[in-house]
């Protein structure tokens, strides 16, 4: 399967530190002599130390089972590692000393503390780490997922890895000639697939998302403890903003998400109208930056951890978890967002994960590089996806049910799409069928005015057609509007008046029908569906949470 080369600045991914920067790092590290063949860190083990090469050379290698492949050779003034060092994940690669010399060793906790005090140095390291993670993804480095494309569990694992931006590669049992030989070497029967091969030889047989997350270091168990100040349910832009502002203001903060950090915005290939990023930023990079920032302030982020219910006891809110656990807090911010609606047409369900996608990032695009593709939708997400895919696809069909783009797409995107020679906008067009043998090969589309149909050649279909709120877990806990979104403030005051009379106040601006429970971002009724507004609401919710904390008093220790 072809893999696109990531469009990153290699120099920025592997910068040399100055003597002054190394001196700053030396203030919290130690110099250690190293010998040829010595391993500084191993693939599959926690990333607990940061290394700067002072003299000699160090090779970063990938374990392929029966051999090792050199990914990068670092010389003096280079630093090792990638994003996992800052996010507490296990290493996807190993580091082996090539020629003897000395390295500077800094503990990861000390590094995070130092970078908060040295923003210029922190930006160099963080930017390089983000680029390295992108390069690892584009190169197909990381753990292997071996399984059939027709297996729902294979598709589940692939989606989990992609949404969490984890370096991985997929060996399709039906198409990859090496897959069967690899299974034989590992002693795994085809009927036992899908499997995840970690660290060259460790085999996880059809692991759950939670099991895989534990191995990688994404998730640790939430231990029962005192009532915390703030629980944020949902780790999209609004939830991560609440986590950053809450933790930075000293609130004990826990963030839960059932799938991945980044939310719906994390599936965006490029956000170009977010303040402070004139060149644009991918949703994944924005999420990774926010996670590092929240972690630095002390927020606890657990992914995947699914919220299954909400209730109030003794003046606190209790979030019930799908695994049977609970988290209790004085304040809850609901930031579960919305999910893109599934397209209903013959063939769509069969090809989900095999060419039908609900995100357009490097992870999905690598399966259809240099092929014609189609994008369904008329909003900003669809426009961003079309432009991203057109960088390598010879033809991108943008299929829009309505009669224009102006109704729901930003002007800057419309102008770029209209000028792009490889994007063809088809208005009044709907998908009637997705066809192919073992992958998407063509689409049957129809003009919704004349009913005239035609067949378009396309190797993938990317769907962005509106969204439904992720509120099913709330059941009858909070008041919902007729579409399932959460009304807040004055919109919910009258229908829940009996809850507010004892408090002698009305609900605060982002407060739901329950005191101390706030809703932000796309899940909130009447919200503006933009990343910037979600971030603003997340920050505002923390200010309102302080008002509720003053009213409720300090958390009761249990």
C-alpha positions as CSV (number, residue, x, y, z in Angstrom):
1,X,0.0,0.0,0.0
2,X,1.5,3.3,-1.0
3,X,2.2,5.9,1.7
4,X,2.4,9.6,1.0
5,X,5.5,11.4,1.9
6,X,4.6,13.9,4.7
7,X,5.1,17.5,3.6
8,X,7.2,18.7,6.6
9,X,10.3,20.7,6.9
10,X,13.0,18.1,7.7
11,X,15.3,20.8,9.1
12,X,12.7,22.0,11.5
13,X,12.1,18.4,12.6
14,X,15.8,17.8,13.3
15,X,17.2,21.2,14.5
16,X,20.5,21.7,16.2
17,X,20.4,23.3,19.6
18,X,22.6,26.3,20.4
19,X,25.2,26.3,23.1
20,X,23.0,28.7,25.1
21,X,20.0,26.3,24.8
22,X,22.1,23.3,25.9
23,X,23.3,25.4,28.9
24,X,19.7,26.0,29.9
25,X,18.9,22.3,29.6
26,X,22.0,21.4,31.6
27,X,20.6,23.3,34.6
28,X,18.2,20.4,35.2
29,X,20.1,17.5,33.6
30,X,23.3,15.5,33.9
31,X,26.1,14.6,31.5
32,X,26.5,10.9,30.8
33,X,29.2,9.1,28.8
34,X,27.9,6.5,26.3
35,X,29.5,3.6,24.5
36,X,28.9,2.2,21.1
37,X,25.9,-0.2,21.0
38,X,24.4,1.2,24.2
39,X,20.6,1.7,24.1
40,X,19.4,5.0,25.5
41,X,15.7,4.0,25.2
42,X,13.9,1.1,23.8
43,X,10.8,0.8,21.6
44,X,7.8,-0.2,23.6
45,X,9.1,1.3,26.9
46,X,7.9,4.5,28.6
47,X,9.5,7.7,27.3
48,X,10.9,9.0,30.6
49,X,14.1,10.9,29.6
50,X,15.1,13.5,27.1
51,X,18.5,13.2,25.5
52,X,20.8,15.8,23.8
53,X,23.8,14.4,21.9
54,X,26.9,16.4,23.1
55,X,29.5,14.3,21.2
56,X,29.5,11.1,19.2
57,X,26.4,9.9,17.2
58,X,23.2,8.1,18.1
59,X,21.0,6.2,15.6
60,X,17.2,6.1,16.0
61,X,16.1,2.7,14.8
62,X,12.9,0.7,14.2
63,X,12.6,-2.9,15.3
64,X,11.3,-4.9,12.4
65,X,11.5,-8.2,14.2
66,X,14.4,-9.9,12.5
67,X,16.3,-6.7,11.8
68,X,16.5,-3.0,12.6
69,X,16.0,0.0,10.3
70,X,17.8,3.2,10.9
71,X,15.3,6.1,10.8
72,X,17.6,9.0,11.7
73,X,21.3,9.5,12.7
74,X,21.8,12.3,15.3
75,X,25.1,14.1,15.8
76,X,26.3,16.7,18.3
77,X,23.7,19.4,19.4
78,X,20.8,17.2,18.2
79,X,18.1,16.0,20.6
80,X,16.3,12.7,20.5
81,X,12.7,11.6,20.9
82,X,9.3,12.7,19.6
83,X,5.9,13.7,21.0
84,X,5.6,10.7,23.3
85,X,8.3,12.2,25.6
86,X,6.0,15.2,26.4
87,X,2.7,13.2,26.5
88,X,3.9,10.3,28.5
89,X,3.5,7.6,25.8
90,X,5.8,4.7,25.2
91,X,8.5,4.9,22.6
92,X,7.8,3.9,19.0
93,X,11.5,3.7,18.2
94,X,14.8,2.8,19.9
95,X,17.9,4.9,20.2
96,X,21.3,3.1,19.9
97,X,24.7,4.8,20.3
98,X,26.5,4.6,17.0
99,X,29.9,6.1,18.0
100,X,30.8,6.8,21.6
101,X,30.6,10.2,23.2
102,X,28.5,12.0,25.8
103,X,24.8,12.9,26.1
104,X,22.9,15.3,28.3
105,X,20.0,13.5,30.1
106,X,17.0,15.4,31.4
107,X,14.0,13.7,33.1
108,X,10.7,14.2,31.2
109,X,9.0,15.8,34.2
110,X,11.9,18.3,34.7
111,X,11.8,19.0,30.9
112,X,8.1,19.9,31.0
113,X,8.7,22.2,34.0
114,X,11.7,23.8,32.3
115,X,9.9,24.4,29.0
116,X,7.1,26.3,30.8
117,X,9.8,28.7,32.0
118,X,11.7,28.9,28.7
119,X,9.1,29.4,26.0
120,X,11.5,30.0,23.1
121,X,13.3,26.7,23.8
122,X,10.0,25.0,24.4
123,X,8.7,26.1,21.0
124,X,11.8,24.6,19.2
125,X,11.4,21.2,20.9
126,X,7.6,21.0,20.7
127,X,7.6,22.0,17.0
128,X,10.2,19.4,16.2
129,X,8.4,16.7,18.1
130,X,5.1,17.5,16.3
131,X,6.9,17.3,12.9
132,X,8.6,14.0,13.9
133,X,5.3,12.5,14.8
134,X,3.9,13.5,11.4
135,X,6.9,12.0,9.7
136,X,6.6,8.7,11.6
137,X,2.9,8.6,10.5
138,X,3.7,9.3,6.9
139,X,6.5,6.7,6.9
140,X,4.3,3.9,8.3
141,X,6.5,3.5,11.3
142,X,5.1,2.2,14.6
143,X,3.1,-0.8,15.6
144,X,1.5,-3.1,13.0
145,X,-2.2,-3.9,12.7
146,X,-2.7,-7.2,10.9
147,X,-6.2,-8.1,9.9
148,X,-8.8,-8.3,7.1
149,X,-10.3,-5.1,5.7
150,X,-13.7,-6.7,6.1
151,X,-13.3,-7.2,9.8
152,X,-15.2,-4.7,12.0
153,X,-12.5,-5.0,14.7
154,X,-9.7,-4.3,12.2
155,X,-11.5,-1.1,11.2
156,X,-12.1,-0.2,14.8
157,X,-8.4,-0.5,15.6
158,X,-7.4,1.4,12.5
159,X,-9.8,4.2,13.4
160,X,-8.6,4.4,16.9
161,X,-5.0,4.6,15.8
162,X,-5.8,7.3,13.2
163,X,-7.9,9.4,15.5
164,X,-5.2,9.4,18.2
165,X,-2.5,10.2,15.6
166,X,-0.5,7.1,16.6
167,X,2.2,5.9,14.2
168,X,1.1,2.5,12.7
169,X,0.9,0.5,9.6
170,X,-1.7,-1.9,8.4
171,X,-1.1,-5.3,6.8
172,X,-4.3,-6.3,5.0
173,X,-4.7,-10.1,5.0
174,X,-6.3,-10.1,1.6
175,X,-3.8,-7.8,-0.2
176,X,-0.5,-7.8,1.7
177,X,1.6,-10.8,0.6
178,X,3.8,-10.5,3.7
179,X,1.0,-10.6,6.2
180,X,0.5,-14.4,6.2
181,X,4.3,-15.0,6.5
182,X,4.4,-12.6,9.4
183,X,1.5,-14.3,11.2
184,X,3.3,-17.7,10.7
185,X,6.5,-16.3,12.2
186,X,4.5,-15.0,15.2
187,X,2.5,-18.2,15.7
188,X,-0.8,-16.5,15.0
189,X,-3.6,-18.2,13.0
190,X,-5.5,-16.1,10.4
191,X,-8.7,-16.7,12.3
192,X,-7.2,-15.0,15.4
193,X,-6.8,-11.7,13.7
194,X,-6.9,-8.8,13.9
195,X,-3.7,-8.6,16.0
196,X,-1.5,-5.7,17.0
197,X,2.2,-6.4,16.8
198,X,4.0,-4.2,19.2
199,X,7.7,-3.8,19.7
200,X,8.5,-6.2,16.9
201,X,7.3,-9.4,18.6
202,X,4.7,-8.7,21.3
203,X,1.3,-9.8,19.9
204,X,-2.0,-8.3,21.2
205,X,-4.9,-10.5,19.9
206,X,-7.8,-8.3,19.0
207,X,-7.2,-5.9,21.8
208,X,-9.9,-3.5,22.9
209,X,-9.2,0.2,22.4
210,X,-8.6,0.5,26.2
211,X,-6.1,-2.3,26.2
212,X,-4.2,-0.8,23.3
213,X,-4.3,2.6,25.0
214,X,-2.8,1.2,28.1
215,X,0.1,-0.5,26.2
216,X,0.9,2.8,24.4
217,X,0.6,4.9,27.6
218,X,-2.5,6.9,26.5
219,X,-4.5,5.8,29.5
220,X,-4.0,4.9,33.1
221,X,-6.6,3.9,35.6
222,X,-8.6,6.6,37.4
223,X,-8.2,5.8,41.1
224,X,-11.1,6.7,43.4
225,X,-10.1,9.9,45.2
226,X,-11.3,13.1,46.6
227,X,-14.0,15.1,44.8
228,X,-12.2,17.1,42.2
229,X,-13.0,20.7,41.2
230,X,-13.6,20.1,37.5
231,X,-14.4,17.1,35.2
232,X,-14.4,17.8,31.5
233,X,-16.3,15.3,29.4
234,X,-15.0,15.6,25.8
235,X,-11.5,16.5,24.6
236,X,-12.2,18.6,21.5
237,X,-11.2,22.3,21.4
238,X,-13.8,23.4,23.9
239,X,-12.9,20.6,26.4
240,X,-9.2,21.1,26.0
241,X,-9.6,24.9,26.5
242,X,-11.5,24.2,29.7
243,X,-8.8,21.8,30.8
244,X,-6.0,24.4,30.2
245,X,-7.8,27.3,31.8
246,X,-9.1,25.2,34.7
247,X,-5.7,23.6,35.5
248,X,-3.8,26.8,35.1
249,X,-6.1,28.5,37.6
250,X,-5.4,25.8,40.1
251,X,-8.5,23.6,39.8
252,X,-8.0,19.9,40.1
253,X,-9.0,18.9,36.6
254,X,-9.8,15.5,34.9
255,X,-10.6,15.2,31.2
256,X,-12.4,12.2,29.7
257,X,-12.9,11.3,26.1
258,X,-14.3,8.1,24.6
259,X,-12.2,8.1,21.4
260,X,-9.4,10.7,21.1
261,X,-8.3,14.2,21.9
262,X,-9.1,16.8,19.2
263,X,-12.8,15.9,18.7
264,X,-14.3,16.7,15.3
265,X,-11.7,19.5,14.8
266,X,-9.0,16.8,15.2
267,X,-10.1,15.3,11.9
268,X,-9.5,18.5,10.0
269,X,-6.5,18.6,7.7
270,X,-6.1,22.4,8.0
271,X,-7.7,25.1,10.0
272,X,-6.9,28.5,8.4
273,X,-9.1,31.0,10.2
274,X,-7.9,30.3,13.8
275,X,-6.4,33.4,15.4
276,X,-2.6,33.3,15.7
277,X,-1.9,30.8,13.0
278,X,-1.7,32.8,9.7
279,X,-0.3,29.7,7.8
280,X,-3.0,27.5,9.3
281,X,-2.7,24.5,11.6
282,X,-4.0,21.0,11.3
283,X,-6.6,19.9,13.8
284,X,-4.3,17.1,15.0
285,X,-1.5,19.5,15.7
286,X,-3.7,22.0,17.5
287,X,-5.0,19.1,19.7
288,X,-1.5,17.8,20.5
289,X,-0.3,21.3,21.5
290,X,-3.3,21.7,23.8
291,X,-2.7,18.3,25.4
292,X,0.9,19.2,26.2
293,X,-0.2,22.5,27.5
294,X,-3.0,21.0,29.7
295,X,-0.6,18.3,31.0
296,X,2.0,21.0,31.9
297,X,-0.6,22.7,34.1
298,X,-1.5,19.4,35.8
299,X,-4.7,18.4,34.1
300,X,-5.3,14.6,34.0
301,X,-6.4,13.4,30.5
302,X,-7.7,9.9,30.1
303,X,-8.4,8.5,26.6
304,X,-10.3,6.3,25.9
305,X,-12.6,6.7,28.8
306,X,-16.3,6.8,28.0
307,X,-18.9,8.7,30.0
308,X,-22.1,6.6,30.4
309,X,-24.2,8.8,32.7
310,X,-24.5,11.9,34.9
311,X,-26.3,12.4,38.2
312,X,-26.1,14.8,41.2
313,X,-25.5,13.6,44.8
314,X,-25.0,15.8,47.9
315,X,-24.4,18.9,45.8
316,X,-21.8,17.3,43.6
317,X,-22.0,15.9,40.1
318,X,-21.1,12.2,39.5
319,X,-20.0,11.1,36.0
320,X,-20.6,7.3,35.6
321,X,-18.2,5.6,33.3
322,X,-18.8,2.8,30.8
323,X,-16.4,0.5,32.6
324,X,-18.4,0.8,35.9
325,X,-16.3,3.5,37.5
326,X,-17.3,7.0,38.6
327,X,-15.7,10.4,38.8
328,X,-17.1,13.0,41.2
329,X,-16.7,16.8,40.8
330,X,-18.0,20.1,42.0
331,X,-18.3,21.2,38.3
332,X,-18.7,19.4,35.1
333,X,-18.1,20.8,31.6
334,X,-19.9,18.8,28.9
335,X,-17.9,19.2,25.7
336,X,-18.8,16.0,23.9
337,X,-19.4,17.9,20.6
338,X,-21.2,16.4,17.6
339,X,-20.5,13.6,15.2
340,X,-20.8,13.7,11.4
341,X,-23.9,12.1,10.2
342,X,-23.5,8.8,8.4
343,X,-24.4,8.9,4.7
344,X,-27.3,6.6,3.8
345,X,-26.8,5.0,0.4
346,X,-26.3,1.5,-0.9
347,X,-22.6,0.4,-0.4
348,X,-21.7,3.1,2.1
349,X,-21.8,0.9,5.2
350,X,-20.0,-1.9,3.5
351,X,-17.1,0.4,2.5
352,X,-16.7,2.4,5.8
353,X,-13.1,2.2,6.5
354,X,-12.4,0.8,3.1
355,X,-12.7,4.1,1.2
356,X,-15.6,5.8,2.9
357,X,-14.2,8.1,5.6
358,X,-15.6,10.7,8.0
359,X,-12.2,12.5,8.4
360,X,-9.6,13.7,5.9
361,X,-6.2,13.7,7.5
362,X,-2.8,12.1,6.5
363,X,-4.0,8.9,8.0
364,X,-7.0,8.5,5.7
365,X,-5.4,10.1,2.7
366,X,-2.6,7.6,2.5
367,X,-5.0,4.9,1.3
368,X,-6.0,6.9,-1.9
369,X,-2.9,8.8,-2.8
370,X,-2.8,9.9,-6.5
371,X,-6.4,8.6,-7.1
372,X,-9.5,10.6,-7.9
373,X,-11.7,11.1,-4.8
374,X,-15.0,12.6,-3.8
375,X,-16.0,14.8,-0.9
376,X,-19.6,15.2,0.2
377,X,-20.7,18.4,2.1
378,X,-21.0,22.1,1.7
379,X,-19.4,23.4,5.0
380,X,-15.9,24.4,6.0
381,X,-14.9,20.8,6.9
382,X,-15.8,19.6,3.4
383,X,-13.9,22.6,1.8
384,X,-10.8,22.0,3.9
385,X,-10.8,18.3,3.0
386,X,-11.2,19.0,-0.7
387,X,-8.2,21.4,-0.7
388,X,-6.1,19.0,1.3
389,X,-6.9,16.0,-0.9
390,X,-6.3,18.1,-4.1
391,X,-2.7,18.5,-3.2
392,X,-2.0,15.0,-4.5
393,X,-5.3,13.7,-6.1
394,X,-5.7,14.3,-9.9
395,X,-9.4,15.0,-9.4
396,X,-11.5,15.9,-6.4
397,X,-15.3,16.0,-6.8
398,X,-17.0,18.2,-4.2
399,X,-20.6,17.1,-4.1
400,X,-23.0,19.6,-2.6
401,X,-26.7,18.9,-2.1
402,X,-27.6,22.6,-2.1
403,X,-27.4,25.2,-4.8
404,X,-24.4,27.2,-3.6
405,X,-21.5,27.2,-1.1
406,X,-22.1,30.6,0.4
407,X,-24.7,29.3,2.8
408,X,-22.3,27.4,5.0
409,X,-18.7,27.8,3.8
410,X,-16.3,30.6,4.6
411,X,-15.5,33.0,1.7
412,X,-11.8,32.3,1.8
413,X,-12.4,28.6,1.2
414,X,-14.9,29.2,-1.6
415,X,-12.4,31.5,-3.4
416,X,-9.6,28.9,-3.2
417,X,-11.8,26.1,-4.3
418,X,-13.1,28.0,-7.3
419,X,-9.5,28.7,-8.4
420,X,-8.2,25.2,-7.9
421,X,-7.8,23.4,-11.2
422,X,-8.3,19.9,-9.7
423,X,-11.5,20.5,-7.7
424,X,-14.8,20.3,-9.5
425,X,-17.8,21.5,-7.5
426,X,-21.1,19.7,-8.3
427,X,-24.1,21.5,-6.9
428,X,-27.5,19.9,-6.4
429,X,-25.7,16.5,-6.3
430,X,-26.4,13.6,-4.0
431,X,-24.7,10.1,-3.7
432,X,-27.1,7.3,-4.7
433,X,-24.6,4.3,-4.5
434,X,-21.0,3.4,-3.7
435,X,-19.7,0.6,-5.9
436,X,-16.6,-1.6,-6.0
437,X,-15.2,-5.0,-5.4
438,X,-13.0,-4.9,-2.3
439,X,-12.7,-1.1,-2.2
440,X,-14.4,1.9,-3.4
441,X,-14.1,2.2,-7.2
442,X,-17.0,4.5,-8.3
443,X,-20.0,6.5,-7.2
444,X,-23.5,6.8,-8.7
445,X,-24.6,10.4,-8.2
446,X,-27.8,12.1,-9.1
447,X,-28.9,15.7,-9.7
448,X,-31.6,16.3,-7.1
449,X,-33.6,18.5,-9.4
450,X,-33.6,16.5,-12.6
451,X,-33.0,13.0,-11.1
452,X,-30.4,12.5,-13.8
453,X,-27.7,10.0,-12.7
454,X,-24.1,9.5,-13.7
455,X,-21.1,7.4,-12.6
456,X,-18.0,9.1,-11.2
457,X,-14.7,7.3,-10.8
458,X,-13.5,7.7,-7.3
459,X,-11.2,5.6,-5.0
460,X,-12.5,7.2,-1.8
461,X,-15.5,9.1,-0.5
462,X,-15.1,11.6,2.4
463,X,-18.3,12.5,4.1
464,X,-19.0,15.8,6.0
465,X,-22.8,16.2,6.0
466,X,-24.0,17.9,9.2
467,X,-23.7,16.6,12.7
468,X,-25.8,15.1,15.5
469,X,-25.0,16.0,19.2
470,X,-23.2,13.4,21.3
471,X,-25.7,13.6,24.2
472,X,-27.2,10.0,24.3
473,X,-25.1,9.3,27.5
474,X,-26.9,12.1,29.3
475,X,-30.3,10.4,29.0
476,X,-32.7,12.3,31.3
477,X,-29.9,14.0,33.3
478,X,-30.1,17.4,31.6
479,X,-32.7,19.1,29.5
480,X,-32.2,18.8,25.7
481,X,-33.8,20.7,22.9
482,X,-35.8,18.9,20.2
483,X,-32.7,18.2,18.1
484,X,-30.8,16.7,21.1
485,X,-28.5,19.7,21.8
486,X,-28.1,21.2,25.3
487,X,-29.8,24.5,26.0
488,X,-28.0,26.8,28.5
489,X,-28.5,30.0,30.5
490,X,-31.8,31.8,29.9
491,X,-32.8,29.2,27.3
492,X,-33.2,26.6,30.0
493,X,-34.1,28.8,33.0
494,X,-37.9,28.6,32.8
495,X,-38.2,24.8,32.2
496,X,-36.0,24.1,35.2
497,X,-37.1,26.8,37.6
498,X,-37.7,24.5,40.5
499,X,-34.0,23.7,40.6
500,X,-32.9,27.3,40.8
501,X,-35.4,28.7,43.3
502,X,-33.5,27.3,46.3
503,X,-30.3,28.9,45.0
504,X,-32.0,32.3,44.5
505,X,-30.4,32.7,41.1
506,X,-30.9,31.9,37.4
507,X,-28.6,29.5,35.5
508,X,-25.3,31.1,34.5
509,X,-24.6,31.8,30.8
510,X,-23.3,28.3,29.9
511,X,-24.9,26.4,32.7
512,X,-27.3,23.6,31.8
513,X,-30.5,22.6,33.7
514,X,-28.3,21.3,36.5
515,X,-26.3,23.6,38.8
516,X,-22.6,23.3,38.2
517,X,-22.9,21.5,34.9
518,X,-21.9,23.6,31.9
519,X,-22.1,22.9,28.2
520,X,-19.6,24.3,25.6
521,X,-18.9,23.9,21.9
522,X,-20.9,22.1,19.3
523,X,-23.0,20.1,21.9
524,X,-24.5,23.4,23.1
525,X,-27.8,24.5,21.6
526,X,-27.3,27.6,19.5
527,X,-23.5,27.5,19.5
528,X,-21.4,28.8,16.6
529,X,-19.8,25.8,15.0
530,X,-16.2,27.2,14.9
531,X,-13.1,26.1,16.7
532,X,-12.4,29.6,18.1
533,X,-15.9,29.9,19.6
534,X,-15.6,26.5,21.3
535,X,-12.2,27.5,22.8
536,X,-13.7,30.8,24.0
537,X,-16.7,28.9,25.6
538,X,-14.3,26.4,27.3
539,X,-12.4,29.3,28.9
540,X,-15.6,31.1,29.9
541,X,-17.0,27.9,31.5
542,X,-14.0,27.9,33.9
543,X,-14.8,31.4,35.0
544,X,-18.4,30.4,35.6
545,X,-17.3,27.3,37.4
546,X,-15.4,29.5,39.9
547,X,-18.7,31.3,40.6
548,X,-20.4,28.0,41.3
549,X,-17.4,26.9,43.5
550,X,-17.8,30.0,45.6
551,X,-21.5,29.2,46.0
552,X,-21.0,25.5,46.7
553,X,-17.9,25.8,48.9
554,X,-14.7,23.7,48.8
555,X,-15.1,20.1,47.6
556,X,-16.0,17.6,50.4
557,X,-13.2,15.0,50.9
558,X,-14.5,11.5,50.8
